[in-house]
Amino acid sequence: MQLTSSHPRTRPIAAGHLRAFEAVARHLNFRAAAEELSLTQSAVSRQIQALEDEVGTALFLRHTRAVELTSAGSQLLRAAASALERIDASVRQIRQSAGRKSVAITTWASFASMWLIPRLEAFQRDHPDIDIRIDATDNAVDLATSDVDLALRYAVPQGIPASAQRLFGEQLTPVASPWLLKTHPIKSIEDLSKCALIEAGDAHRTRHLEWLTWQRWLDTFGAQPVAASGKRTRASAPAKLSPQRWMYFNYANQIVQAALTGQGVALARLPLVAESLASGALVEPLPHTRLDSPLVYWLMVAPRSAQRPEVKAFCDWLLVQAAATREAIGDVPDPDTVDQMD
């Protein structure tokens, strides 16, 4: 059966008959498909005929005791089967989550893995009835149009909405594994030349992120080398530093992982390594050379979600966690942002 004309159809097909088509194509039997769908055989046959009319060509070859897919039918089956499977999976997920309380969060991957996720178990223990969904992406999600409830952002105060809440600021500090420091003790800036230096590979190409570079840190502390005691030593010229090698990574968690495994000294974001420093997994060899960064960690809540009890519970918990981080790193906010403190 070839259903052709000089003016082929261009409108999208109705999706209602695809379920019958997929069942017949899978069983290659109208009766078996009808039993599965709880329909009569004639009803299934009419749906297939209507679909073939919509498509404009035959999808099955009808034999006396069996049916066979045409090439057009095989092509449609490949698309329909995967589409119906995705639809069914989505419906199952919707049904399972219907009526459940949930909070959807957008943030970037390094912050999610290094700061947020390690703390989530405590929230889940206290709120077992609230589901958490984390969308880790480097792209800013529009809270006004997406289905996300809150965003955790990393930015300078300029351009951040007045409704945003300051979680904590940031300092940058050299960190290394304790066993690397046993082999290569670091008592002064010059000692860094014995090691590989690890930093963000794309920081030089991104506005504000150049604060994450060793060059910025050396520009601040290199002219007058600072010993581990915190006393500045005399220097007749800016310190020249030529490390063993450089290592570059795009994500903060990769930088810290390389430091944890002893591959070099990382210039780390203090809020993200505070736990590792407290546990002794990382050591701050030059603690008096912390560099203040203009970048700040923020909480932003979608207006439509702000009054939902589960979102309020999560934000309250998050602000308590942020206060603990501020205390751990000795964060003193800039006067321009103090009004946005929780």
N, C-alpha and C positions, 0 to 999 in steps of 0.2 A: 504494500500500500504506500504510494508516494503522494503526499499531499502538497503539491506545489502550485504556484500561481505566478503571474507576471509581477505581482506586487506582494512580496513576502512580508509577513508580519514583522513589526518592529517593537511593539509594546512588550513589556516584561510579562512573563507567564504568571498565571495565578499559582500560588504555592500550595493550595489545598490538596491537589492531586498527587503531589510528590511522594507522600507517605505510601499511597497505594502503589505507585510506580516502584519505589524502592523495595517493597515487600514482594511484588511479583518478580522483579529482577533478581532478588536474592533466592527465591524459591524456584523460579522458572516454572511456576504453576499457579494458575488463577485460583484454584480451589484452596490450596494451602495458604495463599495470601489472604483470601477472604476469611478463613478460619482464624488466622492470627489477628486480623483487624476487626473481627466480630461483625462482618458485613456479609451480604449475600454475594455470590459469585457474579451475578449480573450487575450489582452495584459497583464492584471493583472494575468490571469490564467497561462500564460506562465512564468511570473516572479515567481509565487509561485512554479510551477513545477521545475524551475531551482534552486530555493532555496532549495527545498526538495532534489534535486539531490546532491547539495553541502553538505547539512547536513548529508544526508545518511539515512533519514527516513521520514515517512509521518508526516506532521505538522497539517493536517486537515483530518477529516473524511467527505467525500462528501456524502450527502443525496440528495434525489430528489429535495427538495425545500429549503434546508438549509445546512450549513456546521457546523462542530463542531471541536474544538481544540482537538488534541491528547495530551497525557501527555507531549510529547516532544515539541509540539506546545506551551503549557502553560508555560513550562520552558523557552523556547526562548522568549516568549512574555514578561515575567517578566524582562528579561535583556534588550530586544530591546526597550520596551516602555520607560524605565527610561533613556536609553542611547540617544534615539532620542529626548527626552524632554530636556536633558542637551545640546545636540547639537543645538537644536532650540533656547534655551535661550542664548547660546553663540553667535550664529549668530545674534540674535536680538541686543545683546549688541554691537557687532562689527559694525553692520549697524548704530546703533544710535551714536556711537562714531567716525565713519569714518569721517575724515576731521576735527575733533575737535582737538584743542590744549590741551595737557594734560601733567602733570608732575607726575611721580611715585617716591615715597619716601619710603625708608626703614629706620626704626629706632626701638628702643625698646619701649615697651608699656608704661612704666612710663613716659618717656620723651615725648612721643606723647600726652598723656593725660594731663600732668602737665605743659608743656611748649609750645609745638607746636600748638596743637588744639585750645587752648584759644586765640591764636593770628591769626589764619587762617582767621577769618571773615574779618579782615582788608584787607588781600590780596585779598580775593574773591570780596570784594566790589570794589577794584581798578582794578581787572582783572576778570570780570564776564565771560569772554570767555575762561578761562583756567580751565580745570578740574583737580582736585587733587586726587591722589590715594595714600593712606598710607598703607604700609605693616608693621604692628607692630609685630616684632619677636625678640627673644633673639639670634637667629642664624644669624651669619654674612652672608650677601648675596654677592655673587661674582658679582661686577658691570660689569665685562668683559663679562659675559655669560648670565646674567639675563636681564629682560626687565625693570629694575629699572633705573631711571635717576640719582638719587643722594642718598647718605647715610648719616645719622647723627649718629655718633659713639661716644663712651665713652671709652677712653683708655689713657694709658700713652703715652708720645710722642715717646718713643722707639718703633719701628716697624710700626709706621704710615707712609704712603707714603709721599714723599716730596710735592706732589701736594695737600695734604689735607690742608684745611684752618682752623685755630684755631677760634672757636667761643667764648669760654670763659673757664676760669679755674674754680676751685671749692674750696670752704671752707665748713667745717662742723660746725654746731652750734646747741646747744640745743634750741628747740622751744616748746611752749606749748600754749594752749588756754588761753585767758585772764581770763575766769571765773574759770579755774583750779587754776590759780595763785592767785586769790582772796581767795580761800580756803587754798592753800598751797603756800604761798609766797616763792620765791627762790631768796635769796640774796647772797648765797655762794654755793660752790660745795656740802658742807655737807647737804644743804637743799634738795638736790635731793633724799636723802634717804626717804623723806616723800612721794615720788611719785613712780608710775610705770615707768620704763625706756623702751623705745621702740627702737628697732634696726633691722637691716637686718639679717634675720635668717641664710642665707647661706654665709654671708660675711667671716666667719672664715674658710670656706672651699675653698675659691676662691682667687687666687693670686691677689694682689693689693686691692681687695675689703675689706681686713681687716682694711683698713683706715676708713671704715664706721662704725666701732664698738666703743661702749662706752669704751672698754678696751684701745684702742689706744688713745682716747681722755683723759681718766683718767691718762694714763701713761704720757701724756704731761703736764696736768694741776693739777693732783692730788697730786704731791709731795709738792707743795706749793699752797694751796687752794687760789683761786682768788675770791675776793668779787665782787659784781656787780659794784662797783666803779672803778674796774680795778686795785686796789692796792693789792699786794700780802700780805698775812698774814703769820706770822711765824708758822712754823710747825716743830715739832721735828722728825716726821716720815711721810712717805707717807700716804695720806688720805685713810682711809678705808671706803668704800661705800657699804652699803647693802640696796638696794631699797626695796620698798614694794613688788614688783614682777617685773618680766621681761615679755616683750611681743615681739614676733619675727614675722616678716612678710618677704615675699620674694620680694615684690615690693615696690619701693619708694612711689608710690601713696597710697598704703595701710598704710605705716608708717605714712605719713602725715595725712591721713584721720583719723587714730586713735588719733593723736594729736589734730586735729581740733574738734573732738567730746569729748575732755577732758579726754581721757582714760589714758593719761600719758604724759611724756616728751620724745620727739623724738630727736634723733641726725639726723638732716636733712641736705640735700645738699642745700646749700644756693641759687644757681641759680634756683632751682626748687620751692623754697618757697618765693622768693623775693616779688612776687605779694601778697601773703598772709600776709607777714610781713608789706608791705606798706599799705594794707587795714585794718590792725588791727585784722584780723581773727586769726593770730598767733602772739605771742610775743617772743622776744629773751631775756630771763631773765638774761643771762650772756654774754652780747655782746662783752666783751673783752676776751672771750675764744674761738674765732674762730680758727679752726684748718685747716691749709693749706693742701690740698690733692694733690698728684701727678697726679690725673686723670684729663683729659681735654676733653671737648666736641668739636667734629670736624665735618666739612663739607667735604664730598668727592663726586666728580661729575664723572659720567661715561664719559670716553673720547668721545664716540660717541654722547653724548647728550649735551656736553658743549657749542656748538655753536647754539643750537636751541633757538630762541628768548624767548619762554615761560620758558625754563629752566634758561636762564640768568636772566629773570625778577624775577623768584622765588628766585634765589640765591642772587640777589641784595637786595631784600626785606628781606631775611633771615639774611643777614649780618647787615642790619640796626637794626633789632630786637635784634641781638646778641650784637651790640654795646650798645643798651639801657640796656640790662641785665648786661653787664660789668660795666656800669656806676652805676647801681643800687646797685651792690654788691661790688663796689670798687675794681674790678679785676685788678691786676697788673701782667701781664704775666711774666713767667720765661724767662730770657735772652735766653735760649736755644730754645724757641718757638716763640720769638718775630718776627722773620722773616716770620712766617707763619700767622701773623695777617692779617685781611682783610684790 
